[in-house]
Amino acid sequence: MIRFYPSIILSFFIFIILSACVQNEYDTGSPAAGNPILLKVGITTNAPPMAYKEGGLVTGLEAEFARGLAKFTGRKLRFVELKWDDQIPALLAGKTDIIMSSMSITKARNYRISFCNPYMISGQVSLVRLSEMNRFSNGFTDLLNQTVKIGTVKGTTGALFIEKNVATDRKQRFYNYESPEQGIKALRAKKIDAFVYDLPMNFYFAAQNESNGLAPVTIPFTREQIAWGVRKDDNALREAANGYLAEIKEDGRLKNMLIRWIPFFKTVFNR
């Protein structure tokens, strides 16, 4: 069982503050003369440290990946900011070329799009009030208590997991929010008791809200592969993305990027 302590959470917060932003620079490669081919990257900027905005610029781990992929392919990068539920429809409609927004591979999504090779393993964890940590120290099983009110974000694997495994009486104790910010606000206001979301994001929100008495339960109850999504007929882009991923994995950049943006990544899932 892996446990973290408040001092580590504080260190994570300090790390995030000091992390360099990925600039929203669209000309990232050296394309051939004439109009360069665009790389239209679908991104949802409400999921720090994976994808968010700071100073009006798109930043986070996925933004750094996108800039690297654009350079690798010699394309001109364009971020297309979308709501989470619009990501796959926009890709299928040709409004974007690739989803780079911390998307988990699922069977349902695989019916509609193709995934590149996964670049990390993540999972769902609960964010709770520190004063009530003892109620949730066992992880998932504590969510089965019928008195616990649970919040998730609509359309996420966390929401799907809770719907399937916990929320048999969803109208009474299951709350599906449009954004993580709404869920955090509800948790602070004691409208819910646990907010279920992806591990990197909930660790970030815990650090951001340490003074508000929030903390993550550091026992993941799912194991998910995170990857970029492309259209099923876009074999060229999928192969290029896999080539970029293989290159940064081989030369050590992938590991450094993951640990820089998600300091607990190796400790939790990749020992």
C-alpha positions as CSV (number, residue, x, y, z in Angstrom):
1,M,0.0,0.0,0.0
2,I,1.4,3.4,-1.1
3,R,0.9,6.4,1.2
4,F,1.9,10.0,0.8
5,Y,2.0,12.7,3.5
6,P,1.1,16.4,3.6
7,S,4.7,17.5,3.3
8,I,4.9,15.6,0.0
9,I,1.7,17.2,-1.2
10,L,3.2,20.6,-0.4
11,S,6.4,19.7,-2.4
12,F,4.2,18.8,-5.3
13,F,2.5,22.2,-5.1
14,I,5.8,23.9,-5.1
15,F,6.9,21.8,-8.0
16,I,3.9,22.8,-10.1
17,I,4.4,26.5,-9.4
18,L,8.0,26.3,-10.5
19,S,7.4,24.2,-13.7
20,A,8.1,26.0,-16.9
21,C,5.1,26.7,-19.1
22,V,5.0,25.2,-22.6
23,Q,4.6,28.1,-24.9
24,N,1.8,28.2,-27.4
25,E,4.2,28.4,-30.3
26,Y,2.5,27.2,-33.5
27,D,5.6,27.1,-35.8
28,T,7.3,24.2,-34.2
29,G,8.9,22.4,-37.2
30,S,10.7,23.2,-40.4
31,P,8.0,22.3,-43.0
32,A,8.6,22.5,-46.7
33,A,8.1,25.8,-48.6
34,G,4.6,27.0,-49.0
35,N,1.7,26.4,-46.7
36,P,2.8,23.9,-44.0
37,I,0.5,21.0,-43.0
38,L,-1.3,21.7,-39.8
39,L,-1.4,19.4,-36.8
40,K,-4.7,20.2,-35.2
41,V,-4.5,18.9,-31.7
42,G,-7.7,18.5,-29.7
43,I,-7.1,19.5,-26.1
44,T,-9.3,20.1,-23.0
45,T,-7.6,22.6,-20.8
46,N,-9.2,21.9,-17.4
47,A,-7.0,19.0,-16.3
48,P,-3.8,20.2,-14.7
49,P,-1.0,19.1,-14.8
50,M,-1.8,17.3,-18.0
51,A,-3.5,20.1,-19.9
52,Y,-4.5,23.6,-18.7
53,K,-4.0,27.3,-19.4
54,E,-1.6,29.6,-17.6
55,G,-1.2,33.3,-18.6
56,G,-3.5,32.6,-21.5
57,L,-1.2,29.9,-22.9
58,V,-2.0,26.2,-23.2
59,T,0.5,24.3,-21.0
60,G,0.9,20.9,-19.3
61,L,2.4,17.6,-20.2
62,E,0.1,17.1,-23.2
63,A,1.0,20.5,-24.6
64,E,4.7,19.6,-24.4
65,F,4.0,16.3,-26.2
66,A,2.0,18.2,-28.8
67,R,4.8,20.6,-29.5
68,G,7.3,17.7,-29.7
69,L,5.1,15.8,-32.1
70,A,4.6,18.8,-34.4
71,K,8.4,19.2,-34.6
72,F,8.9,15.5,-35.2
73,T,6.4,15.5,-38.1
74,G,7.4,18.9,-39.5
75,R,3.9,20.3,-39.1
76,K,2.5,23.6,-37.8
77,L,0.9,23.1,-34.4
78,R,-2.6,24.4,-33.7
79,F,-4.4,23.7,-30.5
80,V,-8.1,23.3,-30.8
81,E,-9.6,23.8,-27.3
82,L,-12.7,21.6,-26.8
83,K,-15.1,20.5,-24.1
84,W,-14.3,16.9,-23.1
85,D,-17.5,15.5,-24.5
86,D,-16.7,17.1,-27.9
87,Q,-13.3,15.5,-28.3
88,I,-14.2,12.4,-30.2
89,P,-17.0,14.0,-32.3
90,A,-14.6,16.8,-33.4
91,L,-11.9,14.3,-34.3
92,L,-14.4,12.2,-36.4
93,A,-15.6,15.4,-38.1
94,G,-12.1,16.4,-39.1
95,K,-12.0,19.4,-36.9
96,T,-8.9,17.9,-35.2
97,D,-6.3,15.4,-36.3
98,I,-5.4,14.0,-32.9
99,I,-6.7,14.0,-29.3
100,M,-3.9,14.8,-26.9
101,S,-5.8,15.3,-23.7
102,S,-5.0,12.5,-21.2
103,M,-7.5,10.1,-22.7
104,S,-7.8,6.6,-21.3
105,I,-8.1,3.6,-23.7
106,T,-11.5,2.0,-23.4
107,K,-13.3,-0.6,-25.4
108,A,-16.1,1.9,-26.2
109,R,-13.7,4.5,-27.4
110,N,-11.8,1.9,-29.5
111,Y,-15.0,1.3,-31.5
112,R,-15.0,4.9,-32.7
113,I,-11.3,5.9,-32.9
114,S,-7.8,4.3,-32.9
115,F,-5.3,4.9,-30.2
116,C,-1.6,5.3,-30.5
117,N,0.7,3.3,-28.2
118,P,0.1,4.3,-24.5
119,Y,2.6,6.6,-22.9
120,M,1.7,6.1,-19.2
121,I,-0.4,4.2,-16.8
122,S,-2.8,6.1,-14.6
123,G,-5.9,5.4,-12.5
124,Q,-8.8,6.8,-10.5
125,V,-8.4,8.0,-7.0
126,S,-10.6,9.9,-4.5
127,L,-10.0,13.4,-3.3
128,V,-11.5,13.9,0.2
129,R,-11.5,16.3,3.1
130,L,-8.3,15.7,5.2
131,S,-10.4,15.8,8.4
132,E,-12.3,12.7,7.1
133,M,-9.4,10.8,5.7
134,N,-10.0,7.9,8.1
135,R,-13.4,7.3,6.4
136,F,-11.7,6.6,3.1
137,S,-8.2,5.1,4.0
138,N,-9.1,1.8,2.4
139,G,-9.7,3.2,-1.0
140,F,-12.5,1.9,-3.3
141,T,-14.3,-0.2,-0.7
142,D,-15.1,2.8,1.4
143,L,-17.0,4.3,-1.5
144,L,-19.5,1.5,-1.1
145,N,-20.8,3.0,2.1
146,Q,-24.4,4.1,1.3
147,T,-23.9,7.4,3.2
148,V,-21.0,8.5,1.0
149,K,-21.8,11.1,-1.6
150,I,-19.6,10.8,-4.6
151,G,-18.8,13.4,-7.3
152,T,-17.2,12.7,-10.8
153,V,-16.8,14.5,-14.1
154,K,-19.3,13.7,-16.8
155,G,-18.0,11.5,-19.6
156,T,-14.8,10.3,-17.9
157,T,-13.7,6.8,-17.0
158,G,-14.1,7.8,-13.3
159,A,-17.8,8.5,-13.9
160,L,-18.2,5.3,-15.8
161,F,-16.5,3.3,-13.1
162,I,-18.7,4.8,-10.3
163,E,-21.9,4.3,-12.3
164,K,-21.0,0.6,-12.9
165,N,-19.6,-0.3,-9.5
166,V,-21.1,2.0,-6.9
167,A,-24.0,4.2,-7.8
168,T,-27.0,1.9,-7.7
169,D,-28.9,4.8,-6.0
170,R,-27.3,7.5,-8.1
171,K,-30.0,10.1,-7.6
172,Q,-29.3,10.1,-3.9
173,R,-25.5,10.0,-3.7
174,F,-23.9,10.3,-7.2
175,Y,-23.2,13.7,-8.7
176,N,-21.9,14.1,-12.2
177,Y,-20.3,17.5,-12.8
178,E,-19.4,19.3,-16.1
179,S,-15.9,20.2,-14.9
180,P,-13.5,19.2,-12.1
181,E,-13.6,22.7,-10.8
182,Q,-17.3,22.2,-10.0
183,G,-16.5,18.9,-8.2
184,I,-13.8,20.5,-6.1
185,K,-16.1,23.3,-5.2
186,A,-18.8,20.8,-4.1
187,L,-16.3,18.9,-2.0
188,R,-15.1,22.0,-0.2
189,A,-18.7,23.0,0.4
190,K,-19.5,19.5,1.8
191,K,-22.1,18.8,-0.8
192,I,-20.1,15.6,-1.6
193,D,-17.7,13.5,0.4
194,A,-15.4,12.2,-2.3
195,F,-14.4,13.4,-5.7
196,V,-13.3,10.7,-8.1
197,Y,-10.9,11.7,-10.9
198,D,-7.7,10.8,-12.6
199,L,-4.7,10.4,-10.3
200,P,-2.4,13.2,-11.7
201,M,-5.3,15.7,-11.6
202,N,-6.5,14.9,-8.1
203,F,-2.9,15.0,-6.8
204,Y,-2.6,18.4,-8.4
205,F,-5.9,19.6,-7.0
206,A,-4.9,18.3,-3.5
207,A,-1.7,20.4,-3.6
208,Q,-3.6,23.4,-4.9
209,N,-6.2,23.0,-2.1
210,E,-4.0,21.9,0.8
211,S,-4.9,25.1,2.8
212,N,-8.6,24.2,2.2
213,G,-8.1,20.8,3.8
214,L,-8.3,18.5,0.8
215,A,-6.1,15.5,0.3
216,P,-6.0,12.5,-2.1
217,V,-6.6,8.9,-1.0
218,T,-3.4,7.4,-2.5
219,I,-4.8,4.0,-3.4
220,P,-5.8,3.8,-7.0
221,F,-8.8,1.7,-7.7
222,T,-8.4,1.4,-11.5
223,R,-5.4,0.9,-13.8
224,E,-5.7,2.7,-17.1
225,Q,-3.6,3.2,-20.2
226,I,-3.3,6.8,-21.4
227,A,-2.8,7.4,-25.1
228,W,-3.5,9.8,-28.0
229,G,-6.4,9.2,-30.3
230,V,-6.6,9.5,-34.1
231,R,-9.2,8.6,-36.7
232,K,-9.2,4.9,-37.7
233,D,-8.2,5.7,-41.3
234,D,-5.3,7.9,-40.3
235,N,-2.6,5.3,-40.2
236,A,0.1,7.8,-41.2
237,L,-0.4,10.0,-38.2
238,R,-0.7,7.1,-35.8
239,E,2.6,5.6,-37.1
240,A,4.2,9.0,-36.8
241,A,3.0,9.5,-33.3
242,N,4.2,6.1,-32.3
243,G,7.6,6.9,-33.9
244,Y,7.8,10.1,-31.9
245,L,6.8,8.2,-28.7
246,A,9.4,5.5,-29.4
247,E,12.1,8.1,-29.9
248,I,11.5,10.0,-26.7
249,K,11.2,6.8,-24.8
250,E,14.5,5.5,-26.0
251,D,16.5,8.7,-25.3
252,G,15.0,9.2,-21.9
253,R,12.9,12.3,-22.6
254,L,9.6,10.5,-21.9
255,K,10.6,9.5,-18.4
256,N,12.0,13.0,-17.6
257,M,8.8,14.7,-18.9
258,L,6.5,12.4,-16.9
259,I,8.4,12.8,-13.7
260,R,8.8,16.6,-14.2
261,W,5.0,17.1,-14.6
262,I,3.8,14.2,-12.4
263,P,6.5,13.6,-9.7
264,F,4.7,10.6,-8.2
265,F,4.3,8.8,-11.5
266,K,7.2,6.4,-11.1
267,T,6.5,5.7,-7.4
268,V,2.9,4.9,-7.8
269,F,2.7,2.8,-10.9
270,N,6.1,2.1,-12.4
271,R,8.5,0.8,-9.8
